[in-house]
Amino acid sequence: MNAGLIIGAGLVLAIMGFGAFAQDKGWKFAWWQWLLLALATAVFLYGVAFLGTSIGEDTAGAGWFMFGIALVITVILGAIVGRTARRA
């Protein structure tokens, strides 16, 4: 099975799940918050792709280092969005 298809399907499920979670919590997001969430998702997926490529090329140390940086950036962006979310 194509890895891109699996990642795409997982991304769609994650977006739909987050939308339902935010709706249940009564959160409303501005356009820039959605943009930050998209950026955080892209940075995280970049980190995962870099990690997989680095492990495949036998340079796992660099892969884990870059994944750690991507994870920190993702957490910071997520915290910004979480702290600025408006209640309905």
C-alpha positions in Angstrom: 0.0 0.0 0.0 1.2 3.5 -0.7 2.6 5.3 2.3 1.2 8.6 1.1 -2.3 7.2 1.1 -1.9 6.0 4.7 -0.5 9.4 5.8 -3.3 11.2 3.9 -6.0 9.0 5.4 -4.6 9.5 8.9 -4.4 13.2 8.4 -8.0 13.4 7.3 -9.1 11.4 10.4 -7.0 13.6 12.7 -8.5 16.8 11.2 -12.0 15.5 11.5 -11.4 14.3 15.0 -9.9 17.6 16.1 -12.8 19.5 14.5 -15.3 17.3 16.5 -13.2 17.7 19.7 -13.1 21.5 19.3 -16.8 21.7 18.6 -17.5 19.6 21.7 -15.3 21.9 23.8 -17.0 25.0 22.3 -13.8 26.4 20.9 -13.7 28.9 18.0 -10.6 29.6 16.0 -9.6 32.6 13.9 -8.1 32.1 10.4 -4.5 32.6 11.8 -5.0 29.9 14.4 -6.0 27.4 11.6 -2.9 28.6 9.7 -0.7 27.9 12.8 -2.3 24.4 13.2 -1.6 23.7 9.5 2.0 24.8 9.9 2.4 22.7 13.1 1.1 19.7 11.2 3.4 20.3 8.2 6.4 20.7 10.5 5.5 17.5 12.4 5.1 15.5 9.2 8.4 16.9 7.9 10.1 15.7 11.1 8.6 12.2 10.7 9.7 12.1 7.0 13.2 13.2 7.9 13.4 10.7 10.6 12.4 7.8 8.3 14.8 8.9 5.6 17.6 9.3 8.0 17.1 5.8 9.5 17.0 4.4 6.0 20.3 6.0 5.2 21.9 4.8 8.5 22.2 8.3 10.0 19.6 7.8 12.8 21.2 10.3 15.1 20.6 13.2 12.8 17.1 12.0 12.2 16.2 11.9 15.8 17.8 15.3 16.3 15.7 16.9 13.6 12.6 15.1 14.8 13.1 16.5 18.2 13.4 20.0 16.8 10.3 19.5 14.8 8.5 18.2 17.8 9.4 21.2 19.9 8.2 23.6 17.2 5.0 21.6 16.9 4.4 21.8 20.7 5.1 25.5 20.8 2.7 26.2 17.9 0.0 24.0 19.5 0.4 25.8 22.8 0.0 29.2 21.2 -3.2 28.0 19.5 -4.5 26.3 22.6 -3.9 29.4 24.8 -5.6 31.8 22.4 -8.6 29.6 21.6 -11.9 31.4 22.2 -14.8 29.8 24.0 -18.1 30.0 22.3 
